Amino acid sequence: MSTLRNVAETLLTAVGSSMVKEVFSKWGFESELNDLINTVSEVGSVFRDVGAKHELSVETREWVQKLKDAVCDADDLFDEILTVAAQTKGRFQRNNKLPDKVRDFFSDSRMSQCVKSIRNQLGNSSCTCICHGNTGFEVDYQLIMGGECDIRSRINVRNNEIVGRKDDMNAVIDLLLLDTNNLKDDVSFITIEGVRGMGKTALAQLVYNDQRVRDEFSLRLWVQVSNGDGGKLNANEILGKILEAAGRFYTDTDDLLSIELTEELRGKKYLIVLDDVSGKDQEEWVALRKFLMFSVGGSRIIVTTCSNDTTRAIRSEHTYELKGLSKENSWLLLEMTSFGKGQKHVIHPELAEIVEKCEGFPPAIKELGIVIFSQDINKLGLSEEHALATNDEDNRTPLTHNLIPNNLETRLKSCLSYCAMFPKDFIIDKKMLLELWMAQGYVVPLDGQSMVDAAEEYFSILLIRCLLQPVKLDEYGEVVSCKVHSLLDVGAQEICVVDSTADNNMVENNVLHLHHIGSECRESSFPKSRIRSFIHGIFDRSFPPLENLVSSWMCLRAVDLHELNIDSLPESISKLLHLRYLDLSHNHLRRLPNSITKLHNLQTLNLDGCTNLEQLPWDIYKLVNLRSLNINSCAMCSMPLGMDKLTCLHVLTDFQVAEESVSDKEESSSEDDSSNSGEKNVGTLKDLKALSNLRGSISISIPAEYKDVNDNHILEGRGGYLGSMEHLKEVSIEFQGHEYGDELAINHEDLLEKLQPHSNLKGVGLWYYQGTSFTRWTSSLPNLIKIEIESAMGLQHLSLLSKLQYLKLLTVSSMDNLVYMEDTNGRSSSSDYAQEPSNFTFFPSLEELSISYSPMLKGWWEGDQHQQLVAADGSCWQPSFKRLFKLSILGCPKLESFPPCPRVKTLSLSKLDENFKIMEFRDVVDDYNDHNRPSALRKVNVFENIGYLKSLSMSSVTSLSITWDHKVERLSQAKEAFRSCSSSLRRLTIQGCENLRSVSQGLEYLTVLESLSVIQCPVLTFSEEDDSNEDDGMPWRALHQSLRSLELWGVESMSLLPSGMQYLSALQDLTIERSQEFKALPEWIGCLSSLKSLRVKCCLEFDSLPETMRSLTNLKLLDLSYCKQGLKEKCQNPTGNDWPKIQHISSIIISE
């Protein structure tokens, strides 16, 4: 009912507007308008009273439906009046039919009749209780909506700190790590059980992200199951979601699903979280275990559920019951939610009692905190009857969140109810959601507030109240996507989700908002109705012609037509005068009809991914209400003239500059002549200066022949083209079509100066820049978090980036003339940084750094840059990346050394100087250096030179990849590195080492190695190990207790497995693929008693199986695809000669 109350409020605003009063006075409808204003004022309270009633008679429901229809019709009429008035500036055409429509409307007294009838049937009673139990207090939303900083700080507290679950986290981690190396089973289950809202997902996230867990499991996957309370569990569906979580596509075909999944999981110790599971079908759980068994022993699956039946069906090895927060933690959570982090408050006696009644249930405590935050605690009417958490024995779910929406102000409730457009646990794009709210008129800004800022406030309030939950954050820490809290039932009668695969998919007449999902959408799905929203999830792109649908869409405010293979729009789309949101993304459009610019109310136009779109309508400047224009990845070579008139724009993803701008003569031509101006009728960079409301990110592309830089007037006021955009978050600038050394039509440094953005900017990208410096930029952008520079051929150094206090991400690539990263203006590095160590931190926030393909780079500074520096006070300090955790340096052959990185966890190195070294960190004050500091390094990737390992601290490395090193012949060349990580390395990949001949003097040191992959090493035969004078089975015998997965892919010269492999008693997964000389499995294969999956694939000489295959009683999967012709016949059931050897194996795949 909240959506209808919102429509009534929007209507009341319209009928009370000065424009409507002026127009109706001219038409002679003043008295009727006054009566209408009084009637509409009553409508909102009627809808409120109706919504408070739990049951309505049939007759009352009929009157309510009639009132809904009347209100919607009136809203459409007055929206049309205001639209036409705005388009004509109040000068209506003589042949305009609107006066007749108004006359007909006033002759229809449905609205007043409905109000009177409903009032009579409700007995004129006021049913305005806030929620179940009448708490006696309301939230002051004016206070909340005005406190943006407070709201955002509380959101950050809620996102970053989960109160009172540390002990629970450690208990679950203890179960995860319990004897992981000694378990015989491939995988074991741990169930986290608790009522909805208790924090099972939050606890699982804490466990999932803990460093101990990251180090233990080489593969971690998070799978959102969410099959609903009492929903049927489908093993294949869950397995498909697991593949999707791993970034792979899957098919519904069982065999192919099995192959894809085993390929993904084999040889890895994994952790999979199955979140929000419901289902008690034990057969499905047995099937799920069967599919997931092909892994390294000690793998784990965490299942979160609120169902006892599910827990029993899983038969998990361990169950952890999550209970409510302790009294201390309950009060701490309340303090953080209501008073702010670190703030204390006197415990109000009645409040303490209410907190106790919350029974440690986090949503109830947070709800109470929001109420306290909104008003004086002493004014709360707390009573004995007020219990915020009451357990329902049937569904074991506290009642609190089912009632929370009733506490919301009407427009907030409308925004939340609109989320019923999306299926349960659907991940909703935040930007899209806010644009849809605005399109429906749910967002009303406060005085001095923009519509977009008001929408952000609404979203923040719903976040802080836990009604919406953040799912994904961008690199700046801002919410990108969200979902509705699983406890909420936000269903609304006016909203319908239609599934075309269901038996009953008819749309009722009272539906205002429609989400169509399924395989197709028929024209019959759109009866002539009052539908205001259409969103689709049609996966086969079957859709009726748009021309046929316009007449059914006359009331639309928002329509989603993404990915429907649309190549043209009908001119009749201009008839949708109420339309405010139009999503045409990822279609085949080449042009838009000029009639689209008649959509005066259009706020959002999404053309993202329309790669064939060559141009925008020449008169797009007529869309004066446009707030968001997404033209990412379109094929336009210029912007239309008049972009500077779109001053309402808050989002403009791209700005493509034309090679030559319009001349002054053409620019001054009248609008009527604009269509005849030819190809030069294009916008210029100076159009950007008027778009001061832009936020988010913008990408600016400048062609090689661009010449229009003589607009000196543009530098008046703050900055140049972008200087007034104080809300802009990120800007990318690409100089297109330039080759270094070519004569330039424009000086890049001059143009870059004119493109200098506002100091609030957080991210910058620069491509193909040929200037020698951009120092002025970085010195004036102190809030930068991300910098990406690629193919800036003219730069020989960068400015002093190390002084940027908030910089977290830095990427530098393809800089042919970059010699030193930072310029010291000819001075020594020590004089340049001569200041108190306590006052200066080298890159204080940098977390990720990537430097690649810069052939002239020698170091960070010129001179002796990595030694201790002497500050002005005589003290010593050493520049180092103290917060850097991910470092990649590729293709810098002259780079010999790099500043210390004591906390780097992931390191990638390639094509550096032979003697490259990361300098050792030394804390001068504490006399504490790398020798006695625990190494943070966990994952190392080295390309083309195994020698880089010699200079690294490898003692804690768990994953190592050696790739494309054509010089290495023996792993003994890095023997010391293998020795140093002997007790930590669990995964080793050797790929593309075309001259590798021996793995001895390397593997035998890795006593905890669990997974080994040898890929594309064509001359490796393992013969040296077998020909050794000492028949000790080394290096394989050293791995007999640890190695669980072995992959030999593209080892073309290997004809037999080395005999030492027979000692690999813990081996569970063995793959031999694309080894052209491999002929047969040895008889000792039967010694591999733990083997559970065996693959011999694409080995064209392999044609038989040994007798000892019978001994592999644990073998569950045998894949012999694409081997020598005739093998399939030998393994045929029951006639094949080799069938008796393998008949005990449950899954056999043989493809030819």
N, C-alpha and C positions, 0 to 999 in steps of 0.2 A: 504493500500500500504506500510505502514511502516514495516510490517513483511517481505515483499519481499525485501525491502531495507536492512533490517537486514541480510537476507539470502545472499544478494549480498556482504555485508561487511564481513560476515563470510567467504564466498568463496574467497574474495580478500585476506584475511589473510592467508587462506590455500594455495592458489597458490603462494603466496609470501614467504612461509616458506622455511627455509634452507633445510629441509628434502625433500620437493618436488623438489626443484631445483637440489639437489644432485641426486635424483632418476631419474628425467627426463633427466639429463645430461648423466647418464649411459644408458638410453633407447634411446637416440638420439632425444629428443623432445625439445631441448633448445629454438630454434627459435619459435616453436609453443607455448611454454609456455609464452614467452615474448609477443607474439601477444595476447594471452589469458588475460594476466595481463592488457594490455591496454584496451581490450574490457570490461573486468569486471569493470575496473575503470569508464567506461562510464555508465554502467548499473545502478549504484546507482543514478546518476543524472537523467537518463531517468525515473526511477521510481518516483523520486521526482517531476519531471515536470509533469508526468502523474497524480500524486496525486493532483497537484494544479489545474488541469483542472476540471471544474464542469461537462462538458459534453464531451464525446468522440464519434467519429463516430463508426459505426459497424466494419468497416475495421480496425480501430486503436485498438479497443477492442480485435479483433482477434489476431493482432500482439502482443499486450500486453500479452495475455494468452500464446501465443507461447514462448514469452520471459520468462515468469514465469516458464514454463515447462523446458526450456533449463537451466535456472539458478538452479532450484531445482535438475535437473539431474546432472549438473556439481558439485553442492555442495555434493550430495550423492557420486559421484565418488571420489572426492578428500578427503572426509571424510573416505571413504574406504581405499584409498591409505595410508593416515596418520595412520589409525588404524593398517593395516597390517604391515606397516613399524615399528610402535612402538612395535608390538608383536614380530616381527622377528629381531628387532634391525637393520633394514635396509637391512637384508640379505634375499631377496625374493627367494622363491623356483624356480627351473628351470621350473617346470610345472605350475607356476603361470600365471593366465589368465589376470592379470591386464594390462600388456603392450598391449595386444590385445584390451582391453576395451578403453585404452587411444587412441590407433590408430583409433578406430572407432569413438571416441568422436571428435577427431580433423578433421576427414573426414566429420563430420556434422557441417555445418556452420550456424546453426539456430540462435545462439546467436548474431553473428555479423550482420546477415541479419535483425534480428528483431530490433536491435539497430538502424541501418540505416533507416529502413522503418518508425519506430516510430518518429525518429528525423525529417525525411522529412515531415511527416504528422502534426507534431507539429510546423512546420516552424522554427525549430532550435531556437525557442523562449525560453527564460529562465523564467519559472514560479515559482519563488522561494520566493514569498511573504510569510511572516511569518503567517499572518492570515488575516481574512476579514478586509479590510480597511487599510492594510499595516501600522502598527503602527510605523515602523521605528526603532525598537529596538529588540534585542535578549537577551536571558538570558545566562549568562556565567556559564555553568554547571560545568566547571572545578573548578570554585570558590566554587560553592555550594557543589559539591561532595567532596571537600577537607575539608569542614568545618563541621565535624561530630558533634562537641559539639554544634555549633550554631544551626544546624538542629534539634538536639534532644531537645535543650532548647525551640525552637519554637514549636515543637510538643507538649511539655508539656504545654506550654502556651495555645495552642489551645485546648488541651484536658481538661485542668483543669479550664480554665477561659472563660466564655462566656460573651463577652463584651456587655454592654448596654441593657441587658434584665431584669434587676432587677425589674424595675417598671412593666414590662409586667408580670413577674412571680408573683408579689404580686397581680396584678389585677386578674389573673386567679385563684390564691389561694383564694382570696376573694369570687369569684363565687363558688368555690368548697365548701367552708365552710359556705355558706350563708344558715342559718336556717336548717342545716342538721338534727337536732334533731326534727324539727317540720313539716317536709315534709310528706305528706300523700303518695306520690308516692314512689314506691320501688326504682326507679332509674331515674335520669335525665341526659340529655346529655348536654355537653358543646363542642362547635366546635371552634377550632382554625383554622382560614382560612388565607391563604397568598400565594404568588407566590412561586414556587419551588426555594429552596435555601435561602429563607428569614430567616429560622431558626426555623420553627415550631417544628420540632423534638427536637432540642436543648432546646427550651422553655419548651416543654412537659417533657423533662428529668429533667430540673431544678425543675419543679413543683412536679414531681413524687418522687424525692429524698429529697424534703424539709422535715425538721423534723416535721413541723406542719401537713403536709399531712400524714407522717408515723404514727403520734399519732392518727390521726382522723380515718384512715381506717385500719381495721384489716387485710384486704387482698388487696394487690396491684398486678396487673398483667399488663405486657407490651406485646402487641400483634402487630407484624409487619404484616399489611394487604397487602399493596403494590400490589393492584390489577390492577395498571396501569391506565394511563390517558384514561378515557372513558371506562374502563373495567367494565364488568358486575359484580354487587355486588351479592354475594351468601351468604345468612344468615347462612346456615349450615356450609359452609367453615370457616366463621369467628368464629362461635361457636366452631368448632373443634380446631381452632388455640387458642382460649381462654383456652380450656381444656389442650392443649399441653403446654401453658404458665404456667399452674398450675401444670405441671408435671404428667399429667394423659393421658392415651391412650383413643382414642375415635373411634367410628365406624360411618360409613355413614348412618346407620339406624336411621331414625328420632326419633323413640321412645326411643331407647337406648341412643341416644345423649341427649335427653331431660332429661332422668333419671340421666345420668352422670353429666350433667351440674347443675341441681338443687341440686344434692348431694354436689357438690363442692361449690356452692354459698349460699346455704340456711343458714340463721342465721348469715350472715356476712355482715358488712357494707364494701363494696368493692369500689375500684377505678380501673377501667380498662382503659388503654390507647389504642385506635385503631389508629395506626400510618399509615399515608400515604394512606388514603381511597379515592376511586373514585367510583361513582355509584349513579344514580339518581332514582333507582327503589324504589318507596315508599312502595310497598308491601313487599319487602325484609326487609326494615327498620322496618315496623310494625311487621313482623315475629321475627326480632331480639329483639325488645322490649319485645315481648311476652315471649321469652325464658329467658330473663334476669330479669324478674320482681320478681322472688322468692328470695328476699334478704331482708336485714334490710333496713328500710327507710333511706334516705339520701345517698344511694349509688350513685356513679357518674361514667359516662363514658365520657372520653375526646376523641374527634375525631379530628385528624389533616388532613386537606385537602387543596388542591389548587383549588378546583372546587366549583363555586357558585351553580351549580346544585346539588351537594352533600349536601351542606349546606341547601338548600331548602328542599331536600328530607328527611333529618334527622328530620327537625322540632324541632331542639334542643331548650331547654329552654333558653340557652344563646349562643351567638356567639361572639368570640373575633377575631377581624381582626388585624393580625400582620403586622405592617408597617415597613419601612426601619429605619435604625439607625439614630439618630440625627447627626448633623454635628460634635458635640463634640465627640460622641462615634465613629463615622466613622473615625475621625482622630486618636482617641485612638487605635482603632483596627489596623489601618495602622502602627502606631508607634510600636505596639507590634509585628506585623508580620515582619516588615522590619528592625527596629532598635533594637528590643529586649525589654523585659519588663523593665520599669523604665527609659528607655533612651529617651531623647528628641532630637528633630531635628528642625532646622529652617524651617518654612513653605515656601517651594518654591512656588512662585506665580502661575506658570503653574500647579504644582502638586496640589495645593489647588483647582484649577478649575477642574482638572480631578477627584479629590475626590468628589467634588460636583456633577459631572456628574454620579458618581456611584449610586446616589440616595439612599444611605444607604444600598445598596445591599451587604451583607457580602462577598459572593464569589468573587465579582468584586474587592472589597477593598483588600482582601487577595491576589488575583492575582497580583494586582498592587504592593503590599508589597513585594512579592517574586521578582518581577522585580527590585525593588529598592535595595533589599538585595543583588542582584547578581552583581551590578555595581554602579559606581559613579552616583549619581542622576543628577549631572550637565551635564552628557553626554547623558541623555535621550532626544530623539527627540520628545518631546511632541508637539502636534499641536491641532488646533481647531477641526480638523476632528476626533480626537481620543476620542471616547466615549465608555467607557468600559461597560456601562449598557444602553441598548436600549430596551424599552418595546415593545413586540410583542402583539398587541391587541387581536390577535386570541387565543393565548394560555397563555397569561399573564405570560410569562416566559422571563426574561432577556436573551439576546443572549450570554452573556459572556462565560458560561461554555460549550456551544456547540462549542466554538472556541478554548478553552484552549489547547486541545491536539495538535493543529497545532504549538504551541509554544515549544513543547517538542523536545529534541534531539531524533534522530531516535531510539536508543535502548530503551530509556524511553518510547517512543510512542509505540514501539513493546510490551513492558511489559504491558502497559495499554491496548492496543488492545487485548492482549491475554486473558484479563479478560472477553471478550465477550464469552468465553467458558462457562461461568456460567450464568444462568438466572438472570433476573433483581432482585436486592435486595438479591441475594444469599449470604449467609455468607461464606466467603472463609477462609480456614485455612491458616494463614500466612506462616508457614513453608512449606506446600505443594506448595503454590504459588511460593515462591522463588526457590524451587527445580525445578519446572516446567520451570521457566524462564531460569535457568541455563542449563537445559536439552535442551532447544531450541537454546542455544547459544546467547541469548539476552544480557547476562551480560559479560562485558569486564572490568576486574580490571585495575586500574591505577598502575603505577610503585610501586612495594613494597606492593601492596594490594592483599589480598586473594580473591578468587572468592566469597566466602561466605560474606566477608565484603563488597564487591562491590554490591552484591545483597541486602544487608541490606541498603546500601546507596541509591540504586534505590528506594527501598520501602519507605525510609524516605522522599525522595524528593516528591514522589507521595502523601504521607501523608500530608506533610506540604503545598502542593499546593491544598489540599482538594479534590484531584481527587480520592483518596482512603480514606475511613473513618474507624477509629478503631471501632470495635464492642465489643470486650472483651479483658480485660487486665488480666495478671496473678498476683500473689501476689507480684511480684517484680515490677509491674507497666509497664511491657513490653507488647506490642500488641501481642495477640494470634490469633485473627481473624479480618477480615475487610470486607468491601463491597465497590463496586464502587458507587461514588456519583450519586444520583438519577437523576441529571441533565445531566449526560454524556451519549452520544450515542457512545459507543466504538465498535460498530459493524464493522466487517471486512469481505470482500468477502471470505477470505481464511478460515474462521471459520464458522462452522455449528453446530447448535443444532438440533438434530433429535428426534422427539417425535414419538414413534412407534404407539401411539394411534391416530395420525393424519392421514388424508387421503393421504397426499403427504409426504412421508418420504424418498424420494430418495436422495442419496448423489451425488452431482455434482462432476465432475472430477477435478474442480479447488480447491476443499476443501483440506486444509492441516491439519486442526485441527477439530476433531469431538467429540462432547459431545452427547451421546446417552441416552435418558431418556424414560420412559414408562414402559410397562408391560413385554416386551420381546425384545430380540435382535436376529435377524436372520442372517444366514451366508450371505445372499444376501445384507445385509447392508454394507458389506465390499468388494466393487469392487476392483480389482487390481488397485491401485492408488498410489498417492504420500502422503498419510495420514501420518502425523508426530506426531500426538497426538490422543490418544483415552481415553476419560474419560466417565464414565457411571453413570447413576442414575437409574438402572434397579431394580424395587422393587419386582419382583417375582423370581429373580435370574435365569431366563431362558437365557441360553447362549450356543452358538454352541461350539463343541469341538475345543480346542485350536489348535490341530494338523492341522485342516482344514483351519485355519486362518493365519498361519505363512506366507504363500506365498503372502497374501494380505497386510502383515504388514512389508515388507522389508525395508520401509523407516522410520519406527517408531523411534522417539526419546523418547516418553513417552507413557506408557500404564498403565491404571488403571483397575485392575481386582479384586478389593476388594469385599468380600462377594458374591462370585459367586459359592459357594459350590465346589470349585476346590479341588480335592484330589491328583492330580499329574500334573506335567508339562512335556511336550514332550521334548525329547532330542533336537529336531529341534529348540528350542528356541535360541540356540547358533547362528543361522543364522541371528538373528536380530542384526547385528554388530553395527548399529547406535544407539541402545537403550541405553538411559542414565537414565531413570526413570522407575522403575518397582514397582507397588503397588500390592502386593498379600495378603494384610492384611485380617484377619478374614475369612480364608479359612480352609480346612480340610487337608492340606498338612502334610505328615509325614516326607518326605525328599525332598530335591531339587536335580535335576539331576546335576551331576558333570559338564555337558556341560555348565551350567550357568556361570561358571568361565571363559568361552571364551568370555563373553561380556566385552571386554576390556574397553569400554567407560562408563560402568555402573557407575553412580554417586549415585543413590538412590535406595536402596532395602528395601522395607517396608514389614515386616512380622508380624506386630503387631497383636496380637490376634490369631495367628496360634497355638492354644493350643495343637495340636497333633504333632507339629514339634519337632523331637527328636534330630536333629543335623544339623549343617551347613556343606556344602561341605568341605572335608578335605583340598582342595587346594584353599580355598577362598582367600588366600593371593595373588592370581594372579589378583584379582580385584583391581589393584593399583590405580585406579581413584575413588574408592568408597569414597563418602563423608558422606553418611548417611546410617546407618544400624539400623533399628528399629526391635528388637527382643523381645519387651515387651510381657509378658504372654506366651512365648513359653515354650516347655517342655524339653528343653535341660539341660543336667546335666554337660556339660563342653563346653568350647570354643575350636575350632580347633587350631592346631599348626600354628604359623605364623601370628597371629593377629598383632604382632608388626611391620609387614611390611606394614600394611594399614595406612601409615602415613598421608594420605589425609583425613582420617576420621575427620569430625567435629561433627558428631552425632553418639553416640553409647549408646543406651538406657540401655542395660544390659550387665553384664559380669558375667557369671556363672563359678566359679572356680571348677575344678575337685578335687576329694578327694585326689588323688596322682598325682603329676606332672610328666612329662616326665623326664626320667633320662638323665644324661649328654651324655650317649652313644647313646640313642635314639635320643636326641636332635641334635646330630652332624651328624646323618645319612643324606644321600643325599636326594634331593627332589624326585628322582625316587623311592626311597624306602619308601617314606612317607606313601603311601597307604597301605603298609604291616606292619606298625608299631604296629597295633592292637589298643586296646582301650586306651592304655596309650599315644597315639599320640595326646596329648592335649596341649592347651595353659596354661600359668600360669600367676599369678598376675604381674610378672615382664614385661609381654608383654605390660601392660598399660603404662609403663614409656615412651615408644616411641611415644605414641599417644598424643603429646603435644598440638595438635590443637583442642582437644575435647572441646565442649561448650554445653550449655543446661544442661541436667541432666543425670546422670548415676546411675544405681542401681547395686551394687556388692553383690553377694551371695556367702558365704563361707561355705562349708559343715563341718559337725562335725569332720570328719576324716582328714581334710586338715593338712598337715605336712610341706610343703615346705616353711620354713621361714628362711633358712640359706643363703640367697642371700645377703651377706653383701655389695657386690659391688653396689647394687641398690641404696644405700644411697649416692652415690657420686653425687656431684652437688646439685642442689636445691631440697630439700625434698626427699621423697621416691617415691612410685609408682605414686602418683598423683601430686606431687609437681610442676611439670612443666606445668600443665594445667591451665594457667592463665585466660583462658576464660570460664572455667567450672563454671556453675551457681549453681548447686545443686548436692549433692552426697548422696545416701542412701546405708547403709551397713547392711546386714542381716547375722547373724551367724546362719546357719540352723541346725536343728536337735539337738539342745543342751538343756539339762535339767539341771537346776541349781544344782550344787553339783557334777555333773558327772566329771570324770577325763577328762581333755581336752587334745587333741592332740597338741594343740598350745596355747600359752599364748595370750589371747585376747588383753591385753594392749600392748604387743610388736608388735602384728600385726597391731593394730590400729595406733600405732606410725608410722609404715611404710606406712600407708594409709593416712597420714595427707595431706590434700589438700593445694592448693595455698591460700594465704591470701585474694584473691579476692572473694572467695566462699561466696554465699549468703544464701544457704539453706543446712541443714544437717539432715539426718534421721538415726537413729540407732536402730536396732532390735536385741533382744536376746543376748545382750552384757553381758559378765560375768566378766569384769574387775571391779575394785573398783573406778577407776577415769578416766576422760579424760580431765583433766585440761589443759594439754599442747595444746590440740586442740583449745578449746575456747579462750584461751589467745592469740593464734596466728591467730585467724579469726575475726578481728575487724569489718568486713562488714556483718556479719550474720544478715539476716532478719527473717529467719524461722528456728526453731529447733523442731524436733519431735523425742522423745525417747520413745520406748515401750519395755517392758519385759526385761529391763536391770537389771537382778536380783542381780548383784553384787554391784551396786552402792548404797552407803549409803548416799551420798550427791552429789550435783552437784557443779561445780565450780562457781565462782562468775559471774553468768549470768547477774546480774543486772547492770554490768558495760558495757554491750554491747550497744553501742550508737544507733544502727539502728534496733535492734531486735523488730519485730512487732508481730510475731506469735510464741507461745511456747506451745507445747503439751507434756505432761508427762503422761505415762500410764503403768499400770501393773508393778510397781516397788516394789517388795515384801520387799526389805530391805532398802528402802529409809526412813530415819529418819528425816532429815532436808533438805530443798531444797538447801540451800547454806552452804558451809563449811567456818567456821571462824578460822580453824586451832587451835582450843582450846582456842582462845581468846574471849573476850566478843564482842558482836556485836558493841558496841560503840567504842571500840578501833580499830576494823577492819575498821570502816567507819569514823574514826576521820579525817575529812578534812572539808574545807570550804563548807558550803551548796551551795554557789553560784557556786562552781566548780564541784559539783557532783549532778546528778539527778538519783534517783532510777528508773531503767527501763525507760529511757527517751522517748522511742518510742513504748513500748509494747501496743498493741491494743487488742489482743485476747490471752487468757490463758485458758488452759484446763489441769486439774490434775485429774486423775482417777485411782481407784483400786490400791491404795498404802496403804496397811493396817497398816504399821508401821509409817507413816508420822505423826509427832507431830507439826511441825511448819516450818516457813521459816528459822529461825535461832534457835540455842540452847540458852536458857536463856530468859531474859526479852526483847524479840526482838521487841515488838510493841510499846514500850514507846518512849518518846522523847530522842534523842541521843545528847550527848555533843560533839561538834567538837573541833579541836585543839585550835581554837581561843576563846573557851568558849561559843560560840553561840549554840543555840539549833535548832534541826531540826527533822523531823519525816519521816521515809521512807514510801512512799505510791505510789500506781500505779496511777499516775496522768493522764495518757492517755488511760488507759484500759477501753474499752467499752463493752467487752464481756468476761464473766467469768463463767467457769464450774468447779465445784469441786464435784466429785462423788466417793463414795467408799473409804473414808479415815476415818475410825471410831475413830482414836485417835487424829484427828485434832480438836483442841479446838478454835483456833482463826486464823485470817488472817489479813495481813496488810491492811490499809485503801484503798478503791477503790472509790474515790468520784465521778467519772464520768462513772461508769458502767451503761449500759443501759439494758443489757440482762444478767440474772443471773440464773444459774441452780445449785441446791444443792441436794446431796443424800448421805445417809449412813455416816454421820459425827458424831462427839461427840455430845451428847445430849445438851451440853451447847455451841455449836459452835457459834462463833460471829465474824463478820467482824468489826474490830476495827474502832472507830470513828476518822475521819480525823480532825486534828486541825492545822491550819496555825499559827505557833508560832509568826511570824513577825506581821501578821495582826490581831491576836487574832480572827480568823474567823473559825468557826467550823461547823460541820454538822447540828447543831440545827438551824442556820440561813442561811444555804446554801440551795438553791433549789435542791431537789433531782433529780438526772439524771435517776434513775431507772425507766424503763418502762415495762419490761417483766420479770416475775419471774416464774421459774419452780422448785417446791420442790417435792422431792421423799421421801416417807417413813417416813417423820416427819414434820408434820405441824407446830411444835414448832419452826422451823427455822425462821418463819415469825416474831416472836416476836422481833428479834434483828435487823430487817431490817427497813430502812426508806421507807415506802410504800406510801407516800403521792402523788406520781406522777405515780404510777404503773397503766398501762392501761390493761394489760393482765396477768392473774394468772392461773397457772396450779398446782393442788394438785393431786399427783399420787402415787398409791400403798402404801398408809399409812394405815397399818392394825390395828393401835392402835387408830386412831381417831374415836370417836363415834358421836361427835357433832361438828358442825362448831363453836360453842361457845368457843371451845378450842383455837381458834385464833381470838376471838372477837375484841381484840384491833387492830389487823392488819387490819381487815375488816373496822373498824371505821376510821383508818388513811387513807385508800384509798377510802373512801365513795364517794368522788367527782371526782374520776379519773378512777376507774376500769370499763371497758366496756366489757371485755370478761373473763369469769370464766369457767374453765374446772375442774371437779372432776372425777377422774378415778381410778378404781381398789381399792377403799377403802371398803374392804369387811365387815367391822363392823360399817360403818356409818349408824346411825339411825335417825338423825335429822339435818335439815339445818337451824333451828331457831337460833336466836342470832348470825346470821352471814349475811344471805342474806338481811335482812331488812335494813342494813346500806348502801347497795350498790344502791344508788338512781339513778345512771346513767348507771347501768348495762344494756347492750344491748343484750348480748348473754350468755346463760347458757347451758352447756353440763354436764350431769350426766351420767357416763358410768361405767358399771360393778360394781355397788354397790348393791349386791344381797339382803341385808337385809333391805334396805331403803324402807319404806312403806308410809312415810309422815303422818302416823296415829297420831303421837305425835302432829303435827300442828293442825289436825282436832279435836283432843281430848282436846285441850286447853280450859280452863274455859272461856277465853276471846274470843268471836266469832268476832274477828276483822279482820280475813282474813290474818293475818300476817304469814310468812314474805312476802307473795306474793303481798299483797296490796301496799307495799312500792315500788314495781317495776312496778306499773300499767302504768306509763307514759314512762318508758324507755325500758323495756324488749321487744325485738322484735323477738328473736329466743330462743326456748326452745327445747333441745334434751334430751330425757330419753331413754338410750340405755342399755339394760341388767340390768334394775332395776327389778329383777325377782319377788320380793315379792309384788310389787305394783299391787293391784287389781282394784283400782279406783284412779282417779286424785283427789288431795286434793281440797276441795271446795274453798279455798282461791284463786285458780288460775282463778276463774271467774272474778276477778278484773283486769286481765291482758288485759286491753282494747287496748294496743298498740301492742299486740303480733301478729306477721305476719306469723311466721313459727313454727309449732308444730310437733315434731317427737316422736313417741313412738315405740320402736323396741326391740324385744327379751325380752319382759316382759311376762313370761309364765302364770302369774296369772291374767293378765289384761283381763277384760271381756267385758266392755262396756264404751262408752263415756257418761258422765253425761248430763242430760237435760240442764244444764246451759251452755253447750258448745256454745249455741247461743249467749251468752254474749260477746264472743270473736269477736267483730264486725270487727276488722281489719285483721282477719285471712285470709291469701291468699294461704297458702299451709298447708296441713294436711296429715301426714303419720302415719299409724298404720300398722307395718310390723312385720311378724314373731311372732305374738301374737296368739297362737294356741287356746285360749279360746274366742277370740273376734269374734262375729258372727252377730252383728246387729248394726243399726245406730238409734240415737234418732230423734224424730220429729223436734227438733230444728235445725237440719242441714239446714232446709229451710231458717233459718234466717242468715246464713253465706253467704250473698250476694256478698262479696268480694272474696270468696274462688275460686281460679283458678285451683288448683291442689289437687287431692285426690288420695292417693296411699294406697291401702289396700291389698298389696301383702302378700301371704303366711300366711294368717290367717285361722280361722276355716273353715273346708270344708262346703260348702253350702253358704258361704257369697257371692261368685261371682254370684250365681244364684239369690240371693235376690236383687242384684244390677243390674240385667240384664235389658237392654232396650228392650222393654217397659213393660215386664211382671213381673219384680221383684217387691216384696213388698216394698223394700226400694228405688226403682228407682225414684219415685216422690220427695223424699227428696233431691236427689242429681242431678237431671236433669239439674239444672242451672249451674253446674260446667263444665268448658270447657275442662279440661283434667282429665280423670279418668283412673287409672291403677289398675287392680286387677288380680294378678297372683296367681295360685295355684300350 
